[in-house]
Amino acid sequence: MYYPEELVEEIRMKNDIVDVISGYVRLQRKGSSHFGLCPFHNEKSPSFSVSRSKQMYYCFGCGAGGNVFTFLMEYEHDTFQEAVRALAERAGVKLPEADDSPEARKKESRRATLLSANKEAAKYYYYLLRGQEGEQGMRYLTGRMLSRETIHKFGLGFASKYSNDLTRYLKQKGFQDELLQEAGLCTIDEKHGTHDKFWNRVMFPIQDASHRVIGFGGRVMGEGMPKYLNSPETPVFDKSRNLYGLNFARSARDDNMILCEGYMDVIAMHQAGFGQAVASLGTAFTQGQAGLIRRYTKNVYLSYDSDGAGVKAALRAINILRESGMSGRIIHLEPYKDPDEFIKNLGAEQFRKRMEQAENSFLFELRILERDFDLSDPDGKTKFQQEIARKLCGFSEAAERENYIEAVAEKYHMSFESLRSLVGGYAAKEGFAGGMSMNRPMKAAARKSAPRDGARWAQRLLITWLSEEPGLYDKIKKYISPRDFTIDLYREVAKRLFETLEQGSLQPASIISQFEDEEQQREAAALFHSKLPQMALDKKEREKAFHDILVRVKTYSYEYDSAHMGSDIDALSRAVSGKKDLEELKKTHISLD
């Protein structure tokens, strides 16, 4: 349900973040902040900071950060709406009733009926598996070495060999043909009339994170095709935004998830003690599924089939995980094809050892890429090294890129300096932002257009400094505006920050609530926690540091507008005025008093 911004802000202000987090983490006051051991990663010395003045938390170790809502979302794995409801109850704030319009009631009623039909279908399949009609299905499952407890836990069932068996049963329960078709449980056509979607199959109920049955997967008995059949997309079942086994994996205490390919892999792994295993639903891994995993962990192990199709799927999943800010490691299953087969033959302890030996995803990509080149031929070796350099340019953070250059150089017996130079040259040639820290500069046009590490650093520092010393805003507002922030998220945060500073009501935590995406909330929180020049510096040194940051932000803004004059009709006027402001700013002294 949507809650008005004013109500969300009231709830946030009535839940002091130090008081809330103290219920989960032992905090000690140090200066103006409270510190404790981060609950989101293992650490021995406290790097988890909670600020009462900002009403925000931030971990300098793992980067977790946000306001009181995002804390509950990360710690309790709540949705935003669930966090709002929990904190409203804590503060005694009455929430409005859900939308009670006829249209809303009709839509919610339809969803509830679809879920009810799925639940009844799952119960019927469950019943059939344990009867005479399900003997073949039970033999298949026990033959796959599944225990009765595991079969019960996952609610496995059986669809009979008759093509209208489920439909007749559900119609007796009062469900209409049209609704059963909408739920993906039956098909209606002129030739056969209404008939079941699934028959003669072992059935795998698919549940959402709240244990509601939203769809099914069916494994055919015998030689029928397709071998596996899944429910179609329905109003309650979006394959791209659900994962098989997540309803159990979300409560596992492991700080990772194991991503598999199939239902049986997940079930076998849960039975073996790996309760954090999940699988995509008959489709390739998607961004939506990555976002779902990110709610619970950033550490993902890929346990895909070891054949060619499995390798291809792993490579695709690696890129999606990386784009979503997560790290992936590859579990090697040779000489067996999949996790189910591996565990049956070697057992859980050996699988755990393979997890400990899991391969870094980037090095895995290079190892697969290596197959396309003849490294015994100098020309092939050179082309392979050039491809390595191109891929290394994908790491925008200088420290991370340097670490990977070192690891790759060691693995492929290359000179660190020669590989580093090759990466720098490729970055300059192609205009990658990472080329800034290499031996060669980027092309002028690329340098002006790319959002660089230096721009991010300066803009983050300015946002943090203004949140720490809001009185400086009046001294700089004639020179700096939100348009000077060249990264989209930074610009949006600056816009909202400047608005609150103009009104004299600085509330950094309220800014975080205005972003819907959890990763945006985390990144926005980090903007208020950059490490400023030490207070031990004398006043003159700190004033110079602040002035340098202002000049850097304005310089990057001017270069950005200059680079976009051909595509942005307003960029020319901004560049002209920006250059004038920059020249004036360079000559202006700004006091920190």
N, C-alpha and C positions, 0 to 999 in steps of 0.2 A: 504493500500500500504506500502511496505517496504521502509524505508528511510535509506541511508547509515549512519553508526555510525559517520563519520566525519561531515556530514551535521547536524545531531541531536545535536552534540556537539557545532557546530557553532551557531545554533539557541539558545541553552541554554545560551551560553556565551554572546549573544547579548540581552538577556532579564534578566536584573538584578532582582534577586528574591525580594529584598526589594521594588523596584519600582512596580513590578507586584502585589505583595500581598497588597501593600498600596492602590491599587485600590479596594480592597475588605474588608480590615481590617484596623482599625485605629491603627497605630504603634507608639510607643515612644521609643527613643533610651535610652538604659541603658547599659553603658559600651561598649563592643564591639558588642553587639547584639541589636535587636529591639524587643519589647514585645507588645502584645496586647491580647484582649480577643479571645479565640479560636473559630473559626467559625464552628468547628465540634462537639462541645458539649457545654452545658450551663455552664457558670462559671461567678463568680462575680469579681474575682481577676485574672489579666493576668498571664497565664502560657504558652502562645503561643510565642515561640521564633523564630526569623528569623535572620540568620547569613549572613552578606554580605561576610565575608571572606570565609565561607564554601559554600555559595550559597545554603543553606538548611534551612528548617523550621522544628521545632519539638515542640510538645505540651507535657509538663511534666505532664499534667493532664490526657489526654486520650491516649497518645502515637502516635497520628497522626504525620507523618513526611515524608519528602522526598525533592525533588528538585522542580524547577518551573513547570516541566511537571506533577509531581504527585499532585501538588496543584490544577492545573486545572482539573485533572482527578477526584479528590475528591470533589472539590467545585462545578464544573460545570457538574460533572458526564460525562465527556468526555472520549472517548477511548484514548489510547496513540497517535494514528494517528491524531485524532481530536485536541488533545492538541498541537501536533507538528505543525499542519496547522495553528491553531490560533496564536501561538507564532511566527511562521514564518511571518505571515501577519503583526503582531505587529512590528516586527523588520525589515520588508522590505526585507526579504530573499526570493528569488524565489525558489520554489520547483520544482523538476523535474516532467515531465509529467508522467502519469501512463504508465505501461508497454504496449507498442503499438504493440507487436508481434502478428502475426496472431492467435497463440494459445490462448493468453490472451484475444484478442478481441472476439474470438469465445466463450470462456468460459463466459465472462462477458455478451455477447449478449444472451447466453442461459439462464443465471440467470435472466436477465431483461425480457425475454420472459415468463419465468415461473411466475415471479411476476405479469406480465401483465395479464396472464391467470387467476391467483388467483383474481386479482382486478376485472376483468370482471365477474368472477363467483360470487364474493361477491355482485356486483351491480345487477346481475340478481336475486340472492336469495332475496336481499333487495326489489326489484321490485315485485316479486311474493308474498311476505308476505303481501304487501299492496293491493293486488288484490283479486279477487274472489277465486282463487286457494289457497290463503294463509289464508283464513278465520279461518280454524281450528287451524293453528299455532298462529294467532293473538289472538284467544280466549284463547289458552293455556297461552300465555305470559301475557295478561291482567288479566287472572285468577290467575296468580302468583303475581299479584299486581304490575306489572311493568308499569311505566308511559310511555306515548308516547315519552317523551324526553329521557328517559333511553334507550328505544328500539332503538331510532335513534342514541344516543351516541355510543352504542356498535355495530351499524351496523347490527343488527339481521335480519335474513331472513328466507326463507322457500324453501325447495327443493320439487318440485311437486311429485305427486304419480307416474308419468311416468318415467320409468327407463332410458330413453335416452333423456330427455328434455334438460338438461344442455349441453350435448354433441352436440346435433343438433344446439343449439344456438351458442356455441363457435366455431364450425366448420364454421358456417356462418360468423363469425368474422375473419376467416382465420387461426385458430389454428388447427394443425394436430393431428391425433389420438395419435401418439407416444409421442408428447409433453404433451398432456392432461393426458396420463398415467403416464409420468414422474412427473407431477405436483400433482399426487394423486387424480385427479378429475374424472377419469374414469378407468374402468377395461376392459381388452381385453381378451376374451377366445374363444375357438373354438365353443362352444355351443351357446353362446349368442352374440358373436361379441363384438362390442364396446358398453358399457353401463355405466351409471353414477355410481359413487362411493356412492353417497347419493341420496335417494329419500324418500318422505313422512316424512321429518324431519324438525324441527325447527333448523336453522343453526346459529352457533356462529363463526363468522370470528375470526381467531387467528392472532394477529398483533405483529410484533416485536417492539422493543423499539422506532423505527422510524416511527411507524404507518403503515408499509407496511404489507399487508395481506400475510401471509406465509403458512397458512393452515386453516383447519376448524374442528369444532366439530359439530355433529348433534344429536339431541334428537328425537327419533322416536315418531310418533304420533300413539297411539293405543298400541297394545300388541306385536308388533314386537321385534325382538332381533337382535343385542344387543341394550339395551336401549340407550346407548351413543356410537357413532362411531366417531373415530378421523381419520384425514388424516394420511397416512403412512409417514415415513421419506422420505424426498426429498432433492435435492441439496439446497433448501432454507428453509427447515423446519427440525430442530433438536430438538426433544421434550425435550431432557435432558438439553438443554441450552437456553430454552425460558420459559416464564411464562405468563399465561393468565392475562391480565389487567396491565402488566408492563408498557405499552405505556402511561397509565394514572398515574399509581402509582409513576413512576419515577419523576414526577413533583409535587407530593404532598409535602406539607411543614411539615408533621409530621416526627419526628425523629424515625420512626419505620415502619415496614411493617407487615401486618397481612396475614399470610399464611393460605389459605383455601384449600378445596379439590375439589370443583367443580365450573363450570362456573356460575351457578345460585347464588351460595354463593357470588362470587365476585361482580356480577351485583347488587344483593340486597344490599350489603354493600356499594357500591359506591353510590347507590340511597339514602341510609340512611346517607350519609355524611362521610363515611370511605373510602376516595379515595386512601388510601395506601394498599388496599386489592389486593392480587394476588393469583393465584392457579397454581399448576403443571398441566401438560397437559395429563391427562389420564394415567399417570405413577406414580410410587413412587417418592418422592422427591429425587433429585440427587445432587452430589457434584457440577456439572456444574451450577445448579440452585442456589445453595448456593453462589457460586462465583459471580453470577449475582446480587443477593441481596446485597452482601457485597460491591458492587460498590456504593450503595446508603445509606446503614445503617448497623449498627451492632446489632440493637435491633429488634428482631422478636417475634411476638405473634403468637402462633399456635391456630387456631380456627377450629380444625378438628371435624368430627362427634363424638358424645359422645358414639357411640356403640363400640363393641369390635374391629372391623376393624379400626375405627378411632383412638382408643387408640394405637393399634399396629403401625399404620402409624405415630402417634405423637412420639412414642418412637424412631422410626427409624430416623425421622427428627431431633430430639433433638441431637442425636449422630453426624449427619452430620453437623449441625450448630456448635456444639462444636468443631469438628475437623477443621472447617473453621474459628474459632476464633470469633464466634458470640454467643450471649446469647439468649436463647429462654424462653418464659413464656407461660404458658398454660391458655387459657381462658375457663372457665367451662360454659357449655351451658345448663346443666340440669335445668328444666325437658325436654328441647327440644333437638332435634337430631342434628340440624345444625344451622349455623348463620342465614340463610334465614328464617327458621322457628322461631327462637328466636326473630328476629327483628319484624316479622309480629305480634307476640303475645305480646311482651313486649316493643318493641320500641327501638330507637337508644340510648336514655339516659340510659336505663338499661344495654344495651350492653356496653356502655362506663364505667359504674360502674363495670361491670364484667372485663373489661380490667384493671381497677385500682386494682382489687382484684386478678389479674392473678397469678397463682402459679409458683414459682420457678421451673425450669425444672428438676433440680436434685432431689428436694423434691417430685416432681410428679413421677419420676422414682422409688423412694423408696416406695411411697404409692402404686404404682401398683405392685412392687416386694413383698410387704407385704402380698398380697393375696395368695402367694405361700407357706406361713408358718403359722403354728398354734402357735400363740404367747401365748396361754394359757398353752402350753406345754414347760417346760424348755429347752428341746432339740431343739424344733422348734425355740424358742426365741434365743438360742445361735447361731444356724445356720443363722438366719436372721441377727443377729449382725455381724457375720463373713462376710456375703455377703456385708453388709454396709461398713465394713472396707476395703474390696477388692475394692469397687467402689470409696471410698474416696482416695485410693492410686492413682487414675487417675488424681488428681489435682497436677501438678508438682510444682506450686508456693506455697511456704510454707505458706505465709500469707493467700492465698485463701483457702488452705486446712484446716488451723486452724479455719478460720471463719465457714467453713462448718461443721467441727467436733463440734464446739460449737452449731450451729443451730440444727444439727441432735441429739445431746445429749439432748438438751432441748425438742425437739419434741417427742422423744421416751423415755423420763424420764430415761436417762442413765447418769452415772457419766462421766463428761468431761475427767477426767484423765484416767479412765478405757477405754473409747473409743479411746482416743489418744494413749494409750499403745497398744491397739489391732491393730490399724492402723500401728503403728510403727513395731510391731511384724510381721504383714502380709507383710509389705514392705521389711523387712529384709529377710523374708522367700522366697518371690517371686522375690527379686532383683529389686524392683521399685526404681527409682531415688529419689522419695519423702522420702524414708526411711532415708535419710541422716540426716534429722532434727528431727527424732523421738528418742524415748528413746533407741532403740537398733540400733547398726550399721548394715549396709548391709554386706552380705557375701563378702569376699575378691574379688572373681572373678567378682561379680556383681558390686562392687565398682570400679573395674578397667575398666569395659566395658561400664558402663552407663554414658552418658553425663550428668553431674550433674549441679545443680544450681551454685555451686562454680566455676566450669569450665566456665560456661557461664558468670558469674560475672567478673572473672579475664580477660577473653578474650575480653569482651566488654570494660572494663576499659583500656586495653592496646591499642585497636584500637582508642578509643577516645583520649587518651593521645598523641599518635603519630600524630593524626590529629591536635591537639592543639600545639604540640611542635615537628614539623617534624625533627628538628636538632638532636633529640635523636636517630633517626633511625640508623645513622652510628655507634653509640656506642653499639647498641644491635644486629645488623644484623648477627654477627658471632654466636650468641647464639639462636636466634629465627628465624624461617622461617614459611611460611604459613602452612606447614605440622603440626606445633605445635597447630594449631587451630582445635579442635576435633569435632566441629559442622560444618556440610557441608556448610551452608550459611556463617558462620563466616570465614571459610577457603577460600571461594571464594572472600569475601570482602578483607581479608588480602592479598591474592595473588595480587589483583588489586591495593590495597593500597601500598604494598611494591614496585610494579612495578613503580608507579608514584613517590614514594619517591626516588627510585634509579635514576630516570630521573630528579629529582629535580623540578617536575611539579605537586605538590599536588593539586588535584581537587576532593574533596569528592563528590560533586554533580554529576560529570560525572560518578562516580562509580554506583550511583543509577540508572542512565539511562540504564545501561547494563543488568538490570534484567527485564524480561518481565512481570512476575507475580506481581500484585499490592501488595499482602501481603508481598512478598519478598522485594519489594521496601520499604515498611513501616518498616520492620524488619531491613533491611540494614541501613536505616536512623537512627534508634534508636541506632545502634552501634557507631555512631559518637556523641552521646549526653548523654553518661553516666555521672554521677556526680563524678567528680574527687575530691581528697582530697583538702580541702580548701586552697586557696592561702595564707590565714592568717598563716598557719603553717610555721615554719621556714624552711630554706633550708635543714637542716639535716633531719628533720621529713619527708619532701616531698621526699627526696632521698631514705629514708628507705621505704616509701610507694610504690614508683615506683619499687624499688628492690624487694619488697615482691610480687608485681603483676607479675613481670617477673618470679620469682621462682615458683609461683603458676601455671602460664601458662605452664612452662617447666615441672613441676611435673605432671600435668594432662596429658600432652602429652606423657611423659615417661610411665605412668600407662596405658594409652590407648594402646600404642604400645605393651606393655608387655602382655596385655590381649588378643591381636589379633595375637600373634605369631603363633598360630595354623592354622589360616585361611588366613593370609596375608604373602606371601612369603618374602616381603620386611620389614615386621614389626620387625623381629629379628635384622637386621642391624641398623634400626632406633632406636630400643630400646637400643642397645649397645652404639651407638654414642650419643643418647639422655641422657643416664646416665652420660657419660663423660662430656657433655656440662653442665648438671645440677650441677654436683659437682664443675666444674670450676666457674659457674655463682654464686653459693652460696658464693664463696670466693672473688668475684670481686666487687669492689666499682664502681658505675656508677654515675658520676657527672651530675647534671642537668644544669651546666653552658653551 
